[in-house]
């Protein structure tokens, strides 16, 4: 299956750069064209029916947010990703509410772009004809199964080999019990689970190259299979292999994840920014990002943001004559009294006293 991609970007250099990235990614992607604004993009979407649209936010004639909103209303199955700079973070979070699947920061990093495009392709594949016959009449997942699936996927994502076996046994045993080993009735659940597994853990070309073939083989194996024991063996093999591969990969990539998280936090510390929003932008679960940040930085997401805001405030108290009220708003606190309480809790003295001591003694 070729995944058709449309690029919408008014800057020629950026547009050409992204086009080259896509062409270098190989035969899985088909760049159907590029557009320099939203109006031009809508015409191309109507005539070429892309699977994925990657669009800048700020463009003439029609901006990216308007385009995203229109596309989602007219063609809800099209996957959309937003391109923008740090300064437009608020716009990006608004775009998420329109159904945008991802957010790419400029300047575009080739590796990050590849990871994102593969993740978007997983969304396309999930809704493609290739698997539609397996997902038709898909029964609803109740909270019990959702919880079991989430715990199992957490084990894979965190490369938790010790907890994997028990969670996998519980998940499969629950399906066996519900359908009395009827593989036909269980196939929609298993297929949906495998698609979720792919989306959760295949985050770049390297992981995709190792795990995707095993996922594909497992999906294909369960379709004609009538022996539930064989299905269970295939699922366990996939999960064990995935945990091993993810574990090897994480040994070298956790710092990179934190670096990107810090870049976003450093650029948006003075805005209303949540762990969930940052996790969505990076393309990992909030729970995973929280654990990695705590491990690598020695503090959680909220603590890092507070420390960053206080450091910025201290610099402003030292180097400017701005009122405390203005500094409070600049670093992200609309309520000056609340800011003063946080500052005193962190520094032991009020902002006013801090400025006085710095001016009189010249020390922090």
PyMOL commands that set and color helices and strands:
alter all, ss='L'
color gray80, all
select helices_A, chain A and resi 12-24+38-48+64-74+86-97+110-126+129-135+143-157+161-179+183-201+205-224+228-268+275-282+286-297+301-319+324-330+336-347+351-361
alter helices_A, ss='H'
color red, helices_A
select strands_A, chain A and resi 3-8+29-35+52-56+79-84+102-105
alter strands_A, ss='S'
color yellow, strands_A
deselect
rebuild
show_as cartoon
